[in-house]
Structure formats: C-alpha cells, structure tokens
Amino acid sequence: MLKILGRANSSNVRKVLWAATELGQAFERSDVGGPFGGNDTPDYLRMNPTGLVPTLIDGDVIVWESNAIIRYLGAKYGAGSLWPTDIAVRADADKWMDWQIFTLAGPMTHLLHSHMGTPGRAGTPESIAAAESELVKHWTVLEKGLEGRDFIAGDQLTMGDIPPGFFINRWRQLAKNQPEFPNISAWHERLKQREGYKKHIVDAGI
C-alpha cells in the first residue's frame, strides 16, 4: 500500500491524494508538517531533505515534490490514463504541470496568505489586486489551451489536469476578479464530477 506523508490540508498533499484516488490506489496517509510537525526529524529528513510535504513511500521507492509524485504514480499505475502513452500528448500534459508551478503558484499563494491573514505574508489591497490581474492573464492562456478539448491534454483526464485543476477550484473561492472563461468553467465542472476531485479538492475547503 502507498504511504503518503503530509497533512491533509496541504495543497500539495491534496494533489497527490487526488491522483492516487484517480488511479484506484489504496494509500495510508500520515499527518506530517504544519501543526503536526514531524518533518524536521532525522528520519524524515533522510527521506526528504527539504523537510516539506508530501513524501511518497511505495515499497522501497521514496519520492518527494508533489508534481514528481504525480508523474511517478501515473507512470507506474496509470499508463494510458494519467500517464499518456503517446509522447506528444504526454509532453502536452507535462507542460501544464510545470506551468502551474512556475506561473500560477506565486500569485495563488499570495491570494491564499492574504485571505488567511498570515503574519508577514498577507498582502495589501494593491498587491492583492495585482496578483488577481496577473492570474486573469494566466488563466486566459489556459482558456485558449482548452479550446475544443474536454481536458487539458485532450479528451481524457491526464496528470496535466491535476496541478492546475487544484488551483482553479481555489481561485474560484478566493478571487474577486473573475472574468467569464467558458472553456475553463466547463472543464472545472467536469473535474467536479470525479470522485477524487470532489473528495480531496472541492469538499476539503480552500
């Protein structure tokens, strides 16, 4: 059975839980990080020297970094589904995973900390408005990318849907500046019909 180390309210842990559920893989999750601690112990740091969550244990294999875990799970357990067998389709899915990390994560994190009032990390009205404007620009790229597609890389859900799929749900809850994006809205509705997305993303809060 897979072991996933990380608190259930971590955005990066939730992405991995959704991926494992999509693949029908049983897992055991342990609370690590945040108020639970345990991520700075020698044993944990031997597995994951960053001290962050999640960490995946699959037998003798240990993987950290959430998107790397999603790729690993897809490659091992989801060939032809989360892990496209067509190289071009896989590259298409892959690029949107990197896009989420390098493009969406910064302004989305700013919105979250501002919403939560995190000391030292909450923004000003001006910085929040700037983050929202930046996100509209980024979501416009995905809106165009989804033209004629049900999911990010084509007709079926792949690993490429998971990282931005998490953020679209959070953006819908936090952002005041939300232009109409019909392709994104239709995609989001399709995601909400999936058991793993509903359980680990929609029903799990912001």
Backbone bond lengths (Angstrom), bond angles and torsions (degrees), N, CA, C in turn:
res aa  C-N    CA-C-N  psi(-1)  N-CA   C-N-CA  omega(-1)  CA-C   N-CA-C  phi
1 M - - - 1.461 - - 1.524 110.14 -
2 L 1.314 115.85 140.11 1.456 120.34 176.83 1.526 110.23 -65.00
3 K 1.327 115.81 145.69 1.457 121.29 171.66 1.524 108.00 -118.80
4 I 1.315 115.73 127.75 1.461 121.74 -179.93 1.519 107.58 -118.61
5 L 1.317 115.76 117.66 1.457 121.19 -178.53 1.520 108.93 -99.51
6 G 1.325 116.07 118.12 1.454 119.93 179.96 1.515 111.55 156.98
7 R 1.322 115.92 144.71 1.467 121.93 -179.27 1.529 110.40 -65.40
8 A 1.315 115.70 144.93 1.466 121.01 -172.26 1.519 113.38 -70.08
9 N 1.345 118.05 -18.02 1.466 119.07 -179.41 1.526 112.69 -94.75
10 S 1.323 117.43 7.41 1.461 120.83 174.59 1.524 109.35 -78.06
11 S 1.329 116.57 131.94 1.467 119.42 179.99 1.519 111.35 -59.87
12 N 1.317 117.15 -39.57 1.460 119.75 -178.01 1.522 112.12 -71.79
13 V 1.315 117.11 -33.50 1.464 120.14 174.85 1.523 109.90 -67.43
14 R 1.312 117.06 -42.30 1.469 120.64 -177.65 1.525 111.90 -61.81
15 K 1.327 117.40 -36.44 1.468 119.98 175.77 1.528 110.77 -59.66
16 V 1.330 116.12 -43.30 1.466 120.77 -178.43 1.525 110.79 -68.64
17 L 1.330 117.22 -39.74 1.465 120.22 177.91 1.525 110.66 -61.69
18 W 1.327 116.21 -41.24 1.462 119.98 177.33 1.528 110.44 -61.92
19 A 1.331 117.17 -45.62 1.465 120.52 -179.13 1.524 111.16 -61.05
20 A 1.326 116.95 -45.38 1.467 120.16 -179.71 1.523 110.96 -62.45
21 T 1.329 116.42 -38.97 1.465 120.31 178.90 1.522 110.90 -66.81
22 E 1.325 117.39 -41.73 1.466 120.95 177.06 1.525 111.02 -56.12
23 L 1.319 115.63 -36.58 1.462 120.93 -176.10 1.524 112.92 -86.69
24 G 1.329 116.91 -3.31 1.457 120.33 -179.98 1.514 113.35 70.21
25 Q 1.333 116.38 24.90 1.457 120.73 -178.49 1.526 110.88 -93.45
26 A 1.316 115.85 124.72 1.461 120.04 176.15 1.524 109.27 -68.13
27 F 1.318 116.16 143.77 1.460 119.41 179.63 1.522 109.96 -146.61
28 E 1.303 113.40 158.14 1.465 122.09 174.48 1.526 106.73 -118.78
29 R 1.321 116.55 122.11 1.461 119.85 -178.26 1.523 109.89 -107.41
30 S 1.330 116.08 139.23 1.461 121.97 177.88 1.521 109.51 -118.51
31 D 1.331 116.50 139.03 1.463 121.15 178.07 1.523 110.09 -71.88
32 V 1.310 115.43 114.34 1.463 122.64 177.41 1.519 107.16 -139.37
33 G 1.326 116.74 142.54 1.457 121.21 176.96 1.513 112.56 91.49
34 G 1.335 115.95 166.22 1.456 120.65 -179.16 1.517 111.06 59.07
35 P 1.331 117.66 -135.16 1.462 120.54 -177.58 1.528 113.58 -67.70
36 F 1.333 116.76 -15.18 1.462 120.28 -177.97 1.530 112.16 -85.09
37 G 1.328 116.65 -21.80 1.457 119.68 -178.63 1.519 111.44 64.96
38 G 1.319 115.13 -156.11 1.457 120.83 177.86 1.509 114.55 85.18
39 N 1.327 117.33 -7.73 1.462 120.19 -178.27 1.526 112.72 -94.85
40 D 1.336 116.47 4.87 1.461 120.02 177.13 1.523 111.78 -118.26
41 T 1.325 116.19 13.67 1.464 119.84 179.59 1.527 109.74 -81.59
42 P 1.324 117.62 155.57 1.474 119.45 177.86 1.528 112.56 -56.31
43 D 1.338 117.09 -39.67 1.466 119.38 -179.05 1.523 111.20 -63.98
44 Y 1.334 116.39 -43.70 1.465 118.54 -179.30 1.526 110.77 -67.90
45 L 1.317 116.56 -43.01 1.464 119.85 -177.69 1.525 112.32 -66.97
46 R 1.324 117.17 -23.99 1.466 118.98 173.55 1.527 110.42 -67.33
47 M 1.330 116.17 -33.56 1.464 120.17 178.43 1.520 111.43 -80.91
48 N 1.318 115.92 -41.81 1.463 121.49 -175.24 1.522 108.45 -137.53
49 P 1.325 117.53 95.12 1.468 120.66 -174.35 1.522 114.18 -66.21
50 T 1.339 118.25 -11.34 1.464 119.65 177.21 1.524 111.85 -77.62
51 G 1.330 117.05 -20.75 1.455 120.37 -176.66 1.518 113.59 72.25
52 L 1.326 116.96 15.20 1.461 121.17 -179.84 1.525 110.07 -102.91
53 V 1.325 115.78 174.49 1.462 121.33 175.26 1.525 108.18 -122.25
54 P 1.349 116.01 152.64 1.458 129.13 7.07 1.526 112.54 -92.07
55 T 1.323 113.46 167.46 1.459 122.38 166.33 1.523 107.18 -126.84
56 L 1.318 115.98 134.03 1.464 121.70 178.59 1.518 109.40 -105.01
57 I 1.331 115.82 134.55 1.462 121.69 171.92 1.523 107.21 -118.54
58 D 1.319 115.84 120.35 1.463 122.11 178.72 1.519 107.43 -128.49
59 G 1.333 115.32 89.03 1.460 119.19 -173.94 1.516 109.91 66.40
60 D 1.330 115.99 -120.56 1.463 120.84 179.68 1.527 112.71 -89.80
61 V 1.310 116.63 -1.13 1.468 120.99 -176.35 1.527 109.97 -96.53
62 I 1.320 116.23 132.11 1.462 122.50 175.98 1.527 107.78 -121.89
63 V 1.332 115.89 128.93 1.466 120.96 -179.81 1.520 108.37 -130.84
64 W 1.331 116.71 136.26 1.461 120.75 172.04 1.524 108.82 -128.04
65 E 1.322 116.12 168.39 1.469 126.86 -166.91 1.532 108.22 80.91
66 S 1.334 115.40 117.62 1.466 120.60 -169.52 1.524 113.43 -59.77
67 N 1.329 118.07 -43.10 1.461 118.26 -179.06 1.525 111.70 -69.56
68 A 1.335 117.08 -32.54 1.465 119.84 174.69 1.527 110.24 -65.41
69 I 1.326 116.65 -37.77 1.466 120.41 177.79 1.527 110.23 -64.20
70 I 1.332 116.58 -43.10 1.469 119.83 178.83 1.524 110.42 -61.36
71 R 1.321 117.04 -42.02 1.470 120.32 178.00 1.529 110.73 -63.92
72 Y 1.317 116.49 -43.05 1.471 120.43 179.30 1.523 110.54 -60.83
73 L 1.326 116.55 -49.03 1.464 119.78 -179.27 1.523 111.08 -61.35
74 G 1.331 115.96 -41.84 1.454 119.07 178.80 1.517 112.28 -62.97
75 A 1.336 116.29 -45.37 1.462 120.41 -177.81 1.525 111.60 -65.06
76 K 1.340 116.82 -37.94 1.464 119.55 -176.28 1.520 112.81 -83.72
77 Y 1.331 116.68 -39.09 1.463 119.52 -170.97 1.532 114.24 -117.58
78 G 1.339 117.57 -5.57 1.459 118.38 -172.20 1.509 115.22 -133.21
79 A 1.341 118.12 34.28 1.462 119.72 177.30 1.523 109.79 -60.29
80 G 1.318 115.61 125.97 1.457 120.55 -178.98 1.515 113.51 91.83
81 S 1.333 116.85 -7.95 1.467 119.69 176.40 1.530 108.19 -123.08
82 L 1.328 118.02 -95.81 1.468 118.38 177.62 1.521 111.73 -61.89
83 W 1.322 116.33 -32.26 1.466 121.92 -178.86 1.526 108.38 -106.53
84 P 1.331 118.80 97.19 1.468 120.19 -177.71 1.530 111.42 -61.80
85 T 1.321 115.96 137.97 1.463 119.74 178.47 1.525 111.60 -81.03
86 D 1.318 116.93 -24.38 1.464 120.95 175.01 1.533 108.48 -76.09
87 I 1.321 116.65 123.43 1.466 120.62 -173.76 1.522 111.71 -61.38
88 A 1.323 117.34 -39.39 1.463 120.16 -179.12 1.524 111.16 -66.13
89 V 1.328 116.72 -40.94 1.465 120.44 178.26 1.526 109.96 -66.90
90 R 1.335 115.81 -39.17 1.468 119.13 179.01 1.526 110.97 -64.09
91 A 1.321 117.08 -40.48 1.467 120.15 177.74 1.525 110.68 -64.03
92 D 1.325 116.11 -36.76 1.463 120.55 178.02 1.526 110.06 -63.20
93 A 1.327 116.50 -46.73 1.465 120.36 177.86 1.525 110.93 -62.51
94 D 1.314 115.25 -42.04 1.459 121.83 -176.22 1.528 111.81 -60.96
95 K 1.322 116.65 -41.38 1.466 119.41 -175.01 1.524 111.46 -64.87
96 W 1.348 116.77 -33.88 1.458 118.97 -179.66 1.524 111.41 -72.81
97 M 1.328 117.18 -25.81 1.460 119.89 174.06 1.526 110.13 -67.01
98 D 1.333 116.38 -43.92 1.465 119.57 177.49 1.526 110.84 -67.89
99 W 1.313 116.74 -36.61 1.468 121.35 177.50 1.522 110.47 -58.58
100 Q 1.320 116.58 -41.06 1.467 119.80 178.92 1.526 111.14 -61.02
101 I 1.314 116.63 -46.20 1.465 120.48 -176.78 1.526 111.65 -67.82
102 F 1.330 116.44 -46.77 1.463 119.83 -170.29 1.525 114.05 -91.28
103 T 1.340 117.45 -15.42 1.461 119.96 -176.33 1.525 112.47 -114.76
104 L 1.315 117.20 -48.93 1.462 120.44 -175.41 1.526 113.74 -83.92
105 A 1.324 117.13 -32.37 1.467 119.95 -167.88 1.526 112.99 -60.81
106 G 1.328 118.06 -41.07 1.462 120.13 -177.26 1.521 113.37 -60.64
107 P 1.337 118.09 -60.30 1.467 118.42 -179.74 1.525 113.50 -66.40
108 M 1.336 118.23 -31.46 1.461 119.29 177.59 1.527 111.15 -66.77
109 T 1.320 116.86 -39.59 1.466 120.35 177.94 1.521 110.43 -64.91
110 H 1.330 116.50 -37.34 1.466 120.19 177.73 1.529 110.71 -62.68
111 L 1.324 117.16 -42.59 1.464 120.04 177.84 1.521 111.33 -62.68
112 L 1.327 116.57 -42.18 1.464 119.69 -177.88 1.526 111.11 -63.73
113 H 1.327 117.37 -49.38 1.466 119.67 -178.37 1.527 111.35 -65.60
114 S 1.314 116.49 -32.21 1.461 119.52 177.21 1.522 110.64 -68.77
115 H 1.318 116.60 -40.37 1.467 121.23 177.32 1.528 110.91 -63.65
116 M 1.324 116.20 -40.56 1.463 120.93 -177.44 1.523 112.84 -81.70
117 G 1.334 116.76 -13.79 1.457 119.84 -176.74 1.514 112.77 68.39
118 T 1.328 117.05 35.88 1.462 121.37 -178.08 1.527 110.07 -62.35
119 P 1.331 118.41 122.30 1.470 120.20 -179.30 1.526 112.00 -55.74
120 G 1.315 115.40 129.67 1.454 120.89 178.08 1.514 114.83 80.67
121 R 1.341 117.72 -7.95 1.465 119.76 -177.33 1.527 112.75 -126.59
122 A 1.331 117.09 -12.47 1.464 119.78 177.44 1.524 109.40 -70.31
123 G 1.321 116.01 144.03 1.449 120.32 -175.97 1.514 113.75 -92.36
124 T 1.311 115.14 175.27 1.459 123.17 172.83 1.529 108.22 -90.21
125 P 1.337 118.06 165.69 1.473 118.76 175.36 1.525 112.41 -54.30
126 E 1.330 116.15 -36.37 1.463 119.94 -179.39 1.527 111.63 -69.11
127 S 1.335 116.91 -43.02 1.468 119.29 -178.40 1.525 111.17 -70.86
128 I 1.332 116.28 -33.16 1.465 119.84 177.29 1.529 110.01 -66.57
129 A 1.333 116.42 -44.01 1.465 120.17 178.33 1.527 110.84 -62.20
130 A 1.335 116.72 -38.05 1.465 120.46 178.80 1.524 110.70 -66.05
131 A 1.341 116.79 -41.14 1.467 120.32 178.14 1.522 110.70 -64.03
132 E 1.328 116.49 -40.34 1.465 119.42 179.63 1.529 111.10 -65.69
133 S 1.320 116.89 -40.29 1.468 119.85 177.94 1.522 111.14 -64.41
134 E 1.327 115.92 -40.06 1.466 119.90 177.96 1.525 110.60 -62.72
135 L 1.326 116.62 -40.96 1.462 120.10 -179.48 1.526 111.93 -66.63
136 V 1.318 117.40 -37.78 1.469 119.70 176.47 1.527 109.72 -59.16
137 K 1.324 116.26 -42.46 1.468 120.18 178.00 1.531 110.61 -61.09
138 H 1.330 116.35 -43.04 1.464 119.65 -178.62 1.526 111.55 -69.50
139 W 1.337 117.35 -43.44 1.467 119.55 179.69 1.524 111.25 -64.06
140 T 1.320 117.13 -27.77 1.465 120.01 176.59 1.529 110.80 -61.97
141 V 1.322 116.55 -34.29 1.468 120.82 176.68 1.530 110.14 -63.61
142 L 1.334 116.71 -45.04 1.462 119.71 179.25 1.526 111.16 -68.29
143 E 1.331 117.17 -37.52 1.467 120.44 177.75 1.525 110.37 -54.99
144 K 1.316 116.58 -43.29 1.464 120.41 178.05 1.526 111.01 -70.40
145 G 1.336 116.37 -37.01 1.459 120.19 -179.78 1.517 113.65 -65.90
146 L 1.330 116.99 -26.19 1.464 121.62 -179.14 1.528 113.11 -87.49
147 E 1.308 117.53 -1.86 1.466 120.38 -179.29 1.532 110.35 -56.84
148 G 1.333 116.50 122.11 1.458 121.32 178.71 1.514 114.71 75.83
149 R 1.330 117.45 11.32 1.468 121.10 -178.18 1.522 110.34 -125.63
150 D 1.324 115.55 146.33 1.460 120.06 173.11 1.522 111.11 -81.60
151 F 1.332 115.70 -34.68 1.458 121.25 -179.16 1.525 108.89 -132.65
152 I 1.302 116.37 175.42 1.461 120.75 -169.46 1.524 113.56 -60.62
153 A 1.328 117.55 -38.46 1.465 119.65 -177.15 1.522 112.70 -108.26
154 G 1.330 117.39 13.02 1.459 118.49 178.33 1.510 113.32 143.67
155 D 1.337 115.84 -137.48 1.462 121.41 -172.63 1.516 114.17 -86.42
156 Q 1.333 118.37 -13.19 1.460 119.49 -179.17 1.521 110.76 -132.10
157 L 1.319 114.73 157.60 1.453 120.64 179.75 1.520 110.53 -66.77
158 T 1.328 116.42 136.67 1.458 122.26 176.44 1.528 108.78 -131.57
159 M 1.318 115.17 -179.19 1.463 120.19 177.30 1.526 111.29 -58.78
160 G 1.336 117.18 -25.85 1.454 120.73 -179.20 1.512 114.11 -65.54
161 D 1.328 117.59 -22.53 1.463 120.82 -179.90 1.527 112.62 -79.44
162 I 1.320 117.25 -22.31 1.461 119.19 -167.62 1.532 113.37 -71.04
163 P 1.334 120.62 -53.67 1.470 117.61 -179.00 1.532 114.39 -62.30
164 P 1.353 119.74 -50.94 1.468 117.13 177.35 1.520 112.81 -69.31
165 G 1.341 117.23 -25.89 1.461 120.16 177.47 1.512 112.17 -63.60
166 F 1.333 116.47 -34.93 1.464 119.28 174.67 1.522 110.37 -64.45
167 F 1.327 116.52 -46.78 1.459 120.28 -174.33 1.524 113.17 -69.62
168 I 1.335 118.19 -31.21 1.466 117.20 -179.52 1.520 110.16 -65.25
169 N 1.318 117.27 -34.40 1.463 119.87 178.79 1.526 110.77 -68.37
170 R 1.319 116.55 -40.54 1.470 120.25 178.21 1.528 110.75 -67.61
171 W 1.324 116.63 -41.46 1.468 120.08 179.44 1.524 110.95 -60.73
172 R 1.328 116.88 -41.02 1.463 120.46 179.04 1.529 111.29 -61.04
173 Q 1.315 117.07 -30.14 1.463 120.72 -178.73 1.526 113.14 -84.22
174 L 1.331 117.33 -27.83 1.461 120.01 -170.39 1.523 115.33 -106.32
175 A 1.304 117.98 -34.64 1.467 120.40 -169.30 1.521 112.01 -80.49
176 K 1.322 115.65 139.03 1.461 121.15 173.39 1.527 110.79 -87.49
177 N 1.319 115.92 -32.64 1.463 121.86 -178.42 1.526 108.59 -91.72
178 Q 1.338 116.32 95.25 1.463 121.35 -177.04 1.531 110.32 -129.16
179 P 1.322 117.25 88.43 1.468 119.22 174.74 1.530 110.46 -63.74
180 E 1.305 116.03 165.61 1.458 119.90 176.74 1.524 109.66 -74.92
181 F 1.322 114.90 125.35 1.460 122.41 175.00 1.528 106.59 -126.06
182 P 1.320 118.96 87.79 1.466 120.10 -173.55 1.522 114.42 -60.81
183 N 1.325 117.98 -38.15 1.466 119.45 179.85 1.528 110.89 -68.04
184 I 1.327 116.25 -42.20 1.463 120.23 178.31 1.524 110.54 -65.64
185 S 1.324 117.01 -41.23 1.466 120.04 179.97 1.523 111.23 -62.08
186 A 1.327 117.03 -42.43 1.466 120.46 179.04 1.526 110.85 -65.56
187 W 1.330 116.01 -41.30 1.472 121.04 176.98 1.529 110.83 -61.90
188 H 1.328 116.58 -44.93 1.464 120.84 179.85 1.527 110.65 -61.06
189 E 1.319 117.05 -40.53 1.465 119.95 178.19 1.529 110.88 -63.82
190 R 1.322 117.45 -37.82 1.473 119.79 177.04 1.527 110.35 -64.29
191 L 1.324 116.40 -41.59 1.463 119.48 178.92 1.522 110.97 -61.30
192 K 1.317 116.75 -39.43 1.465 120.64 -176.08 1.523 112.82 -68.26
193 Q 1.318 117.15 -12.10 1.466 120.39 176.19 1.526 112.02 -84.36
194 R 1.313 117.57 -7.16 1.461 121.37 -175.35 1.528 110.11 -92.85
195 E 1.317 115.44 135.69 1.467 121.25 -174.13 1.529 112.37 -55.92
196 G 1.329 116.46 -48.24 1.460 119.83 -176.64 1.510 112.61 -65.54
197 Y 1.316 116.64 -37.85 1.462 120.72 179.60 1.520 110.21 -67.80
198 K 1.318 115.91 -45.06 1.462 119.63 -179.75 1.529 110.77 -61.21
199 K 1.330 116.44 -44.58 1.469 120.13 -175.08 1.522 112.19 -71.95
200 H 1.330 117.04 -48.26 1.461 120.23 -169.80 1.522 114.09 -96.44
201 I 1.331 117.03 -14.45 1.462 119.41 -179.25 1.531 110.65 -114.92
202 V 1.319 117.70 -63.38 1.467 120.51 -174.29 1.524 111.79 -65.89
203 D 1.323 116.97 -52.15 1.466 120.61 -174.24 1.526 113.15 -78.97
204 A 1.325 117.01 -8.66 1.472 120.35 -176.30 1.522 112.77 -92.25
205 G 1.331 117.63 4.91 1.463 120.48 175.75 1.512 112.82 91.64
206 I 1.324 115.32 -161.56 1.463 120.98 -176.74 1.518 110.32 -70.26
